[in-house]
Amino acid sequence: MFTTRPEIVGTFGVASSTHWLASQTAMGVLERGGNAFDAAVAAGFVLQVVEPHLNGPGGEAPILLWSERERRMHAVRGQGCAPAEASAAAFRALGFEQVPGIGLLAATVPGAFSAWLTMLREHGTWPLADVLAPAIGYARDGFPLVPRVAEAILAVRGLFLEHWHSSAEVWLPGGKLPQPGSLFRLPALAATYSRIVETAEREGSGRTGVIDAAIRTWQQGFVAREIDSYCRGTAVRDSSGEAHAGLLRFDDMAAWRVATEAPLTAQFGRYTVAKCGFWSQGPAFLQQIGMLRHAGLEHHAPGTAGFVHRITEAAKLALADRLAWYGAASGARADAQQALLSDAYLRERWDMVDPARASDVLRPGEPLGLAPRLPDLDVSARTLRTADTRFGVGEPTFAALPPVAEWAEREIFVGDTCHIDVIDRHGNMVAATPSGGWLSSSPAIPALGFALNTRLQMSWLDEGLPSSLEPRVAPCTTLSPSMALRDGEPYMAFGTPGGDQQDQWSVGFFLRHAVHGLNLQQAIDAPAWHVKHAPSSFWPRQTTLNTLTLESRFDPGALEQLRAMGHQVQVGDAWSESRMSACSREHDAQGRLVLRAGANPRGMQGYAVGR
């Protein structure tokens, strides 16, 4: 079976990510004696520099890890909370029915920095300066600008030049769009991270003491003060077409703490899949495989209509449950959330699937017999009547680059985030999906050189829902790394960018591998799809039902079968779906640890390395 690149096989270490520089950074750390946690942290900070259109220092980073020393998995809750001043009443007083998709009002506490360093402190071996050195070097000396970054800047060039002048200074040097392939520098960001290292080494003692000092510098030092000052003193144009100051404050930064917890798990044959909790969309993966235990997928090859239909219908039911039951606000019920993962409930849900007909209705379930309550889904239409959508929506936006001689604006479309997986020779594993704080989310803070996230747009202003906006409560994030055991032993770290598609693309990948035996690269390369069957998690949160988008590489007969089943089929480009990265480990017959990795060829950025 042809693959776009080989499945990497080795014994020393493997890494796979959405950018080759991050993958090679991770491998370089392993080569110099670091473990998987050191490598993932160094690569995570590099991703902030080299994929600035998809994540940044002001974003978030949910992480799953396996510690071989402890023989257990951990979920690092790298999603920051809402500001204390953020409430439904506060937004309604400003005339909003939804949290804006861009600007300062949608910012949560940026959680990525402290999440990465918490893992480094607890499980790594390298000092702070060493893991930050690659990111600082690329920001200071230059990194190759991939075309997608130029497309992202082009999409919001007018916004930067007219309103977000601090971002224009960073991303439009001399007022001009930077050339794809050129070396691009981020000196202000390099200075921020260098200052953090210098401050932490002055105030902390020993490896862990310096890391703790760096976290304090971020959350209670000059970084928090600059964020507070900018949010208080700067009115920023947002999705409303008007300018508003932000709500994030020093006290919010100082009070927030990274939580480390046991992940949620579900069984599928030989596999135990682990995901982050109901503060993420991760349980949607577990719900899908729980339903699909009963689907007989072994009788349906990966490229067939039967395979796609069954997985799509399970996804629809999981997305409906996500809308009704996921979140960490006071309206959430832990007992109901746990019931969503019970085999009895999931078997009942699977019985609702018609094996020959697509559902075109939104059907949230009733765990414990509780009636679901949904948000006001008409709010997006009301919002769009007066909103300013010229500069994109809540997700990262891009404009297709025309010939260099023209640089005229073309189609605007939305994009992804980032992912990294690492496994070292000891068997330690990391899967992380950093995002937020992308260059088009909000203006660059001049003193820091980076933008804040807009993750609060995933909260509803309806009262009493599990995902309602509440002060100091984190929104339910789409970010969703994955990990799996096989026969009780740690086996695979994997994940993908893609917003609401993350726990669809990753489910398809996993089932192609677990059920049909495709190797990692084969399972990544295989034709992929996603369904829209719920409100988008991103502003303006429009609801689309029963729209199934598949790559054109699917057999035309399978596409016709899906149409006949009632799916509203859309056919995308041949390599337009999924952004998977994956690494695995297993022992051979002689007990030697064998490591494997695969990476997404779509977009020509992702890469797997190892030896």
C-alpha positions in Angstrom: 0.0 0.0 0.0 1.5 3.3 -1.1 2.2 5.9 1.6 3.4 9.5 1.2 6.4 8.8 3.4 7.6 5.8 5.4 6.3 4.8 8.8 9.3 5.7 11.0 10.7 2.8 13.0 13.5 3.0 15.6 14.5 2.2 19.2 16.0 5.4 20.5 13.2 7.9 20.1 10.5 9.2 17.8 8.6 12.5 17.4 5.8 13.6 15.2 4.3 17.1 14.9 2.6 19.5 12.6 5.9 21.3 11.7 9.2 19.7 10.8 11.2 22.2 13.0 9.3 21.2 16.1 9.7 17.5 15.3 13.4 17.9 14.8 13.7 20.1 17.9 12.2 17.3 19.9 14.5 14.7 18.3 17.5 17.0 19.0 16.6 17.1 22.7 16.4 13.3 22.8 19.8 13.0 21.1 21.3 15.2 23.8 20.0 13.1 26.6 16.7 14.7 27.3 13.6 12.6 27.9 10.2 12.8 26.1 9.0 15.5 28.5 12.0 17.7 27.9 11.6 17.2 24.2 7.9 17.9 24.0 8.3 21.1 26.0 11.1 22.4 23.8 9.1 21.5 20.7 6.0 23.0 22.1 7.6 26.4 22.5 9.1 26.1 19.0 5.6 25.6 17.6 4.6 29.0 19.2 7.2 30.6 17.0 7.1 28.7 13.7 3.3 28.2 13.6 2.2 31.6 15.0 -1.0 31.5 12.8 -2.2 28.5 14.8 -0.9 29.0 18.4 1.1 31.3 20.5 2.4 32.1 24.0 -1.0 33.5 24.9 -2.8 30.3 24.2 -3.4 27.0 25.9 -2.0 23.4 25.8 -3.9 20.3 27.1 -1.4 17.5 27.5 -1.6 13.8 28.0 1.5 11.9 29.2 2.6 8.5 30.2 5.4 8.3 32.9 7.3 5.0 32.6 8.8 5.7 36.1 5.3 6.0 37.6 3.6 3.5 35.2 0.6 5.8 34.9 -1.0 8.4 32.7 -1.7 12.1 33.5 -3.8 14.8 31.9 -2.3 18.3 32.3 -5.2 20.8 32.3 -3.6 23.5 30.3 -6.8 25.4 29.6 -7.0 28.7 31.4 -10.1 30.0 33.1 -12.4 33.0 32.4 -11.5 36.3 34.0 -13.3 37.2 37.3 -15.0 40.1 35.5 -16.3 37.9 32.7 -20.0 37.0 33.2 -23.1 36.7 31.0 -24.4 39.8 32.6 -21.2 41.7 31.8 -21.4 40.8 28.2 -25.1 41.5 27.9 -24.5 44.9 29.4 -22.1 45.6 26.5 -24.8 44.6 24.0 -23.5 41.1 23.3 -25.5 37.8 23.0 -22.3 35.9 22.2 -18.7 36.2 23.3 -16.8 37.8 20.3 -14.6 35.6 18.2 -11.7 38.1 18.0 -10.4 40.9 20.2 -9.7 41.1 23.9 -13.1 40.3 25.5 -12.8 36.6 24.6 -9.4 36.1 26.4 -9.0 33.5 29.1 -5.9 33.1 31.4 -3.2 31.9 28.9 -2.5 28.4 30.1 0.1 27.0 27.7 3.2 28.4 29.5 2.5 27.1 32.9 1.2 23.8 31.5 4.4 23.1 29.6 6.5 24.1 32.6 4.4 22.1 35.0 5.1 18.9 33.0 8.8 19.9 32.7 9.1 20.4 36.5 7.4 17.2 37.4 8.7 14.8 34.7 11.5 16.5 32.8 15.3 16.6 33.4 16.4 19.7 31.5 16.8 23.2 32.9 14.5 26.0 31.8 17.1 27.8 29.7 17.9 24.7 27.7 14.3 23.9 26.7 13.5 27.5 25.8 16.7 28.0 23.8 15.4 26.7 20.5 12.3 28.8 20.5 14.3 31.9 21.6 16.8 31.2 18.8 14.2 30.9 16.1 12.4 34.0 17.3 15.6 36.1 17.6 17.5 34.8 14.5 14.7 33.9 12.1 12.6 30.9 11.0 11.3 30.0 7.5 7.8 31.5 7.0 5.5 28.8 5.6 3.0 30.0 3.0 0.1 29.4 5.5 1.5 32.1 7.8 1.6 34.6 4.9 -2.0 33.6 4.0 -3.1 34.2 7.6 -1.5 37.7 7.7 -3.0 38.5 4.3 -6.5 37.6 5.6 -6.2 40.2 8.3 -3.9 42.8 6.8 -6.6 45.4 6.6 -7.5 44.9 10.3 -3.8 45.2 11.3 -3.2 48.3 9.2 -6.4 50.1 10.1 -6.9 49.1 13.8 -4.5 46.6 15.3 -1.3 48.7 14.8 0.8 46.7 17.2 0.1 43.6 15.2 1.0 45.4 12.0 4.4 46.3 13.5 5.1 42.6 14.2 3.6 40.9 11.1 3.8 43.6 8.4 7.3 44.9 8.6 7.5 48.1 6.6 3.8 47.7 6.0 4.4 44.9 3.5 3.2 41.3 3.5 6.2 39.0 4.3 7.3 36.7 1.5 6.6 32.9 2.0 9.9 31.1 2.5 11.7 34.1 3.8 13.3 34.1 7.3 11.1 36.0 9.7 12.1 37.3 13.1 10.0 37.9 16.3 12.5 40.0 18.4 9.9 41.1 21.0 8.9 37.5 21.7 12.6 36.5 21.9 13.1 39.3 24.4 10.1 38.3 26.5 11.3 34.7 26.9 14.9 35.7 27.4 13.8 38.1 30.2 11.7 35.3 31.8 14.8 33.0 31.8 17.0 35.7 33.3 14.5 36.6 36.0 13.8 33.0 36.9 17.5 32.1 37.1 18.0 35.2 39.4 15.1 34.4 41.6 15.0 30.6 41.7 17.5 28.0 42.9 18.1 24.6 41.3 16.3 23.2 38.3 12.8 23.0 39.8 13.2 26.3 41.7 14.1 28.1 38.4 11.0 26.6 36.7 8.8 27.6 39.6 10.2 31.1 39.4 9.5 31.2 35.7 5.9 30.3 36.3 5.7 33.0 38.9 7.2 35.5 36.5 4.6 34.6 34.0 1.6 34.6 36.3 2.6 37.1 38.9 5.4 39.1 37.4 6.0 41.4 34.4 4.1 39.2 32.0 0.9 39.4 34.1 1.4 43.1 34.7 1.8 43.9 31.0 -1.3 41.8 30.1 -3.3 43.6 32.8 -2.2 47.0 31.6 -2.9 46.3 28.0 -6.4 44.8 28.6 -7.4 47.7 30.9 -6.0 50.5 28.8 -6.6 49.5 25.2 -9.9 49.4 23.4 -9.6 46.9 20.6 -11.8 46.4 17.5 -13.6 43.0 17.7 -16.2 40.9 16.0 -18.9 43.5 16.8 -17.2 46.1 14.6 -16.7 48.2 17.7 -13.7 48.6 20.1 -13.7 47.2 23.6 -11.1 46.8 26.3 -10.4 43.4 27.8 -11.5 41.8 31.1 -8.3 39.8 31.9 -6.5 41.0 35.0 -3.3 40.5 37.0 -5.3 38.8 39.7 -6.8 36.3 37.2 -3.3 35.4 36.1 -2.0 35.1 39.6 -4.8 33.0 41.0 -5.0 30.3 38.2 -3.2 27.0 38.7 -2.5 24.1 36.4 -4.4 21.0 37.4 -3.0 17.5 36.8 -5.5 14.7 36.9 -6.2 11.2 35.8 -7.5 11.1 32.2 -10.8 9.5 31.3 -10.6 6.1 29.5 -12.7 3.7 27.5 -12.2 0.2 26.1 -12.2 -0.8 22.5 -11.1 -4.4 22.0 -7.4 -4.6 23.0 -7.2 -0.9 23.5 -7.7 1.5 26.4 -8.0 5.0 25.0 -7.3 8.0 27.3 -8.6 11.5 26.8 -8.9 14.7 28.8 -12.0 15.3 30.9 -15.3 16.9 30.2 -13.6 20.3 30.3 -12.6 19.3 26.7 -14.3 17.6 23.8 -12.1 14.6 24.4 -14.9 12.4 25.9 -16.6 12.6 22.4 -13.9 10.2 21.2 -14.7 7.8 24.0 -18.4 8.0 23.4 -17.9 7.2 19.7 -15.7 4.1 20.2 -18.1 3.0 23.0 -20.9 3.1 20.5 -18.8 1.6 17.7 -17.9 -1.4 19.8 -21.3 -2.7 18.6 -21.0 -1.6 15.0 -19.2 -4.6 13.4 -16.6 -2.3 11.8 -14.5 -5.4 11.0 -17.0 -6.1 8.2 -16.6 -2.7 6.6 -13.3 -1.8 4.9 -11.9 1.8 5.7 -12.9 3.3 2.3 -16.4 1.9 2.2 -19.7 3.7 2.7 -20.5 1.3 5.5 -17.4 2.3 7.5 -17.9 6.0 7.0 -21.7 5.9 7.7 -21.3 4.1 11.0 -18.6 6.3 12.3 -20.4 9.4 11.1 -23.6 8.5 12.8 -21.8 7.8 16.1 -20.1 11.2 15.8 -23.5 12.9 15.4 -24.7 11.5 18.6 -21.5 12.3 20.5 -21.6 15.9 19.2 -25.2 16.3 20.4 -24.2 15.1 23.8 -21.2 17.4 23.8 -23.5 20.3 23.3 -25.9 19.3 26.0 -23.7 17.9 28.7 -20.0 18.9 28.4 -18.4 21.7 30.4 -17.2 22.7 33.9 -19.7 25.4 34.8 -22.1 25.1 37.7 -24.7 23.6 35.4 -22.6 20.6 34.8 -23.5 17.3 36.6 -20.6 15.0 37.1 -22.9 12.0 37.5 -24.6 12.7 34.2 -21.2 13.1 32.5 -19.9 9.8 33.8 -23.1 8.1 32.7 -22.4 9.3 29.1 -19.5 6.8 29.1 -21.3 3.8 30.5 -21.7 0.8 28.2 -25.4 0.6 28.9 -25.9 4.2 27.8 -23.7 3.9 24.7 -25.3 0.7 23.6 -28.7 2.4 23.9 -27.3 5.3 21.8 -26.0 3.0 19.2 -29.4 1.3 18.9 -30.7 4.7 17.6 -28.4 4.5 14.5 -30.1 3.4 11.3 -27.5 1.2 9.4 -29.0 2.4 6.1 -30.1 6.0 6.7 -28.4 9.2 7.8 -29.9 11.2 10.7 -30.7 14.8 10.0 -31.7 15.8 13.5 -29.8 16.8 16.6 -30.4 14.1 19.2 -28.8 14.7 22.6 -29.2 11.8 25.0 -30.8 11.6 28.5 -28.1 10.2 30.8 -29.7 9.0 34.1 -33.0 9.9 32.6 -32.2 13.7 32.7 -33.7 15.8 30.0 -31.1 17.7 28.0 -31.2 21.5 27.9 -29.7 23.2 24.8 -28.5 26.8 24.3 -30.4 29.3 22.1 -29.2 28.1 18.7 -30.8 31.0 16.9 -28.3 33.5 18.5 -25.8 33.1 15.7 -28.3 34.5 13.1 -29.0 37.5 15.3 -25.4 38.1 15.9 -24.5 38.0 12.2 -27.0 40.7 11.4 -24.7 43.4 13.0 -21.4 41.6 13.2 -18.2 42.6 11.4 -17.0 39.4 9.6 -14.5 41.1 7.2 -11.5 39.9 9.1 -12.6 36.3 9.7 -14.4 34.4 12.4 -13.5 32.8 15.7 -11.1 30.2 14.1 -7.8 31.2 12.5 -8.5 32.6 9.0 -6.5 32.5 5.8 -6.6 34.1 2.4 -5.4 32.1 -0.6 -2.2 33.7 -1.8 -2.4 34.8 -5.5 0.7 35.1 -7.7 3.4 37.2 -6.0 3.0 39.9 -8.6 -0.6 40.5 -7.6 -1.0 40.0 -3.8 -4.7 40.6 -4.2 -7.0 39.2 -1.6 -8.9 36.1 -2.5 -11.0 33.5 -0.7 -11.1 33.5 3.1 -11.1 30.1 4.8 -10.5 28.8 8.3 -7.9 26.6 9.6 -6.4 24.5 12.4 -4.1 24.4 15.4 -1.0 22.3 16.3 0.0 18.9 17.7 3.1 17.1 18.9 3.8 13.5 20.0 7.0 12.2 21.5 8.2 8.8 22.8 11.7 8.3 24.2 13.9 5.2 24.6 12.6 4.7 28.1 9.0 4.5 27.0 7.8 7.8 28.2 5.1 9.3 26.0 3.6 12.8 25.4 0.6 13.9 23.3 -0.2 17.6 23.3 -2.5 19.9 21.3 -1.4 23.5 21.8 -3.5 26.3 20.3 -4.9 29.8 20.9 -3.2 33.1 20.9 -2.7 32.9 17.1 -1.7 36.1 15.4 -5.2 36.9 14.2 -7.0 36.4 17.5 -6.2 39.7 19.1 -3.6 42.5 18.8 0.0 41.8 19.7 0.8 43.2 23.2 3.6 45.6 22.3 5.7 45.0 25.4 5.5 41.2 25.1 5.3 40.5 21.3 2.4 38.1 21.4 -1.4 38.0 21.2 -4.0 36.6 23.7 -6.3 33.7 23.0 -10.0 33.9 22.3 -11.1 30.6 23.9 -13.9 32.2 25.8 -15.9 32.3 22.6 -16.7 28.6 23.3 -18.8 29.6 26.3 -22.6 30.3 26.0 -24.3 33.3 27.6 -27.3 31.2 28.4 -27.5 30.6 32.1 -27.3 27.3 33.9 -25.7 25.2 31.1 -22.6 23.0 31.7 -20.8 25.3 29.2 -22.2 28.6 30.4 -19.9 31.5 30.8 -19.0 31.9 34.5 -16.2 33.9 36.2 -13.0 31.9 36.9 -14.4 28.8 35.1 -12.6 27.5 32.0 -14.6 27.1 28.8 -15.0 23.7 27.3 -12.1 23.5 24.8 -12.0 21.7 21.5 -8.3 20.8 22.1 -8.1 17.1 22.4 -4.8 15.0 22.5 -5.1 11.2 22.6 -3.3 8.3 24.2 -3.9 4.6 24.1 -2.8 1.4 25.9 -2.8 -2.0 24.2 -3.3 -5.1 26.2 -2.8 -2.9 29.3 0.6 -1.6 28.1 1.3 2.0 27.0 1.1 2.0 23.2 0.3 5.2 21.3 0.3 9.0 21.5 -1.7 10.7 18.8 -3.8 13.7 17.8 -4.7 16.3 15.3 -5.5 20.0 14.8 -9.0 20.8 13.5 -11.3 22.4 16.0 -14.6 20.4 16.0 -13.0 17.9 13.6 -10.3 16.7 16.1 -12.3 13.9 17.6 -13.6 12.9 14.3 -10.3 12.7 12.3 -8.6 11.0 15.3 -11.4 8.4 15.6 -11.2 7.5 11.9 -7.4 7.2 12.2 -7.6 5.1 15.3 -10.2 2.7 13.8 -8.3 2.2 10.6 -5.3 1.2 12.7 -7.0 -0.7 15.5 -9.7 -2.6 13.5 -8.1 -3.0 10.0 -4.4 -3.1 10.9 -3.2 -0.2 8.8 0.2 1.0 10.1 0.5 4.6 11.4 1.4 6.2 8.1 -1.2 4.2 6.2 -3.9 5.2 8.6 -2.9 8.8 8.4 -2.7 8.9 4.6 -6.0 7.1 4.0 -8.9 9.2 2.7 -10.6 11.0 5.6 -13.8 12.9 6.2 -15.8 14.9 8.8 -19.4 15.7 9.5 -21.0 19.0 10.6 -23.9 18.2 12.8 -24.0 20.6 15.7 -23.3 24.3 16.4 -19.7 25.3 15.7 -17.6 25.7 18.8 -16.3 29.0 17.3 -18.0 32.3 16.8 -20.6 32.9 15.5 -21.5 29.3 16.4 -23.7 28.6 13.4 -25.5 25.2 13.4 -25.2 22.9 10.4 -26.7 19.4 10.3 -26.0 16.3 8.3 -23.2 17.8 6.1 -20.6 15.2 5.4 -17.4 16.3 3.7 -15.0 13.7 2.2 -11.8 13.8 0.3 -12.1 13.2 -3.4 -9.9 10.1 -3.2 -12.9 8.1 -2.0 -14.3 5.7 -4.6 -17.1 7.4 -6.5 -19.3 4.4 -5.7 -18.9 4.9 -2.0 -19.8 8.6 -2.3 -23.0 7.7 -4.2 -23.9 5.1 -1.6 -23.5 7.8 1.1 -25.8 10.2 -0.8 -28.3 7.4 -1.2 -28.3 6.9 2.6 -29.3 10.6 3.0 -26.0 12.2 3.8 -25.5 15.7 2.4 -22.3 14.9 0.8 -19.7 17.5 -0.1 -16.4 16.5 -1.8 -13.3 18.3 -0.9 -9.8 18.3 -2.4 -7.9 15.0 -2.5 -5.8 15.9 0.5 -8.0 18.3 2.4 -9.1 16.4 5.5 -7.2 15.5 8.8 -3.9 16.6 10.2 -2.9 13.5 12.2 0.4 12.9 14.0 1.1 9.7 15.9 3.8 7.8 17.7 3.7 4.2 19.1 5.8 1.8 21.2 5.7 -1.9 21.7 8.1 -4.7 22.8 9.2 -7.3 20.2 9.6 -11.0 20.8 13.0 -10.4 22.4 11.6 -7.7 24.8 13.2 -4.8 22.9 11.3 -1.5 22.8 10.4 -0.7 19.2 9.2 2.8 18.4 7.2 4.0 15.4 5.9 7.3 14.1 3.8 8.8 11.2 2.9 12.3 10.2 0.4 14.2 8.1 1.4 14.9 4.5 -1.5 17.4 4.0 -0.2 21.0 3.9 3.4 19.8 3.5 4.4 20.8 7.0 4.0 17.9 9.3 6.9 15.5 9.8 7.8 12.4 11.8 11.4 11.7 12.8 13.2 9.0 14.8 15.9 6.4 14.9 
